[in-house]
Amino acid sequence: MPSDDTGRRMKRIAVAVAAILLTAFVVEFLVRWHARHTLESNTQAAASNVPTVDTVTVKNQSNSGHLTLPGETAAWYQSTIYARVDGYVGKWLVDIGDHVKAGQVMALIDTPELDAQLMASKAKLQAAQAQVKVSEARAAFASSTYERWRDSPKGVVSEQEREDKKAENAAAAAALQAARAQVALDQADVDRLTAFEQFKRVTAPYAGVITQRRIDIGNLVTAGSGGSTTSLYQMAQDDPIRVFVDIPQSASADLMKVGVPAQIQVSDSSAPPIDGTITRTSNAVNPEARTFRAELDIPNSDRRLVPGLYVQVAFQLDNGGMHQVPAASLVFTPSGPKVAVVAADNKVQFRPVTIGRDDGDHVELSGGVSDGDRLVLNISNQISEGQQVHVAVESPHSTPPGTPGQSDPNVAMSR
């Protein structure tokens, strides 16, 4: 009997284990089936969800466009004034911001050493002039003596004595010439020191404004402009004033010429723009930046512009029928730039384009697009060729940057 009970218990355990294993299998199967079904449902839902894109319609703005570039004002002349003589600053007469006229005295320098040298040189000149008078008297006496001995009959005086008087006359004449040469030399030294005396008065080389003053009364100043020499003033002439602007090579055909009109707008200013024209260009492209330098000379009698200002310079360009589009519509691929065009059936087509001019936020395309094409802005890399999309409200194709009379805070150089 005990053996039969043991057998029945073993059977019941086996049945229980089998039931547990079966239950675990069913649970695992149901979990996997639910996960797979959920994944398939999500995949189908994602596949059926059409992405929404923003577009802009290509429009030919006209036969002209605008290009706005950053520029900088610079003085017509800008000079650093150094001392021409050694000494001490006795007095300064103009300060930073003062407008001065050409030749106006800006500072006075005390030069005790130069004054002493000039006095000594003048005394030396007087001594040399006195020596000339002595030499003239000696030369006159030697000349008259030689004439008497020369005209004396033969036999009255010896030939040796006659030759001696001749030599003495020549020596006296030579001494007179040397004395006169010394006078000329001493006079030149006096003139040189007198010229340096004029530099005790530091004067303005032209009409302008003082931009720096680096001296004070009693300062020791040294002549010259070496690395260890301190300048006295810095000044600039700001009427007229120059405007420098670096223009991308893509605009060289339109702007690398004299006389092109432009409008200059001071950044962070609500004042109306200033009209100007290109006065000169470098006529060469910088190979590193791929830009060329242009200069505009602007009358500035009202001192509205000052040197060193950051300005925006707007030019009007002939776009030659090119289409201007936002830079956000471009897609750069290894094969070149492309745009994503939404066709009539709302399917995406990637089309290669040719960039004619790059103004930063906007580009002008010389090929690849036509009027009326809808271009996707900031297209996602998950959208592929031929994919169906939903077009949201079209983004307005705003006025291109650089329109004269408008400020553009997002102006960028051509890339």
Secondary structure, DSSP 4 states (H G I P E B T S, - for coil): -HHHHHHHHHHHHHHHHHHHHHHHHHHHHHHHHHHHHHHHHHHHHHHH-PPEEEEEE-----SEEEEEEEEEEEEEEEEEE--SS-EEEEEE---TT-EE-TT-EEEEEE-HHHHHHHHHHHHHHHHHHHHHHHHHHHHHHHHHHHHHHHHSPBTTB-HHHHHHHHHHHHHHHHHHHHHHHHHHHHHHHHHHHHHHHHTTEEE-SSSEEEEEE---TT-EE-SS--TTPPPSEEEEEEEEEEEEEEEEGGGHHHHSSTT-EEEEEETT--SPPEEEEEEEE-SS-BTTTTEEEEEEEE--TT--S-TT-EEEEEEEEE-TTPEEEEGGGEEEETTEEEEEEE-TTSBEEEEE-EEEEE-SSEEEEEES--TT-EEEES--TT--TT-B-EE-SPPP-PPPTT-TT---TT-----
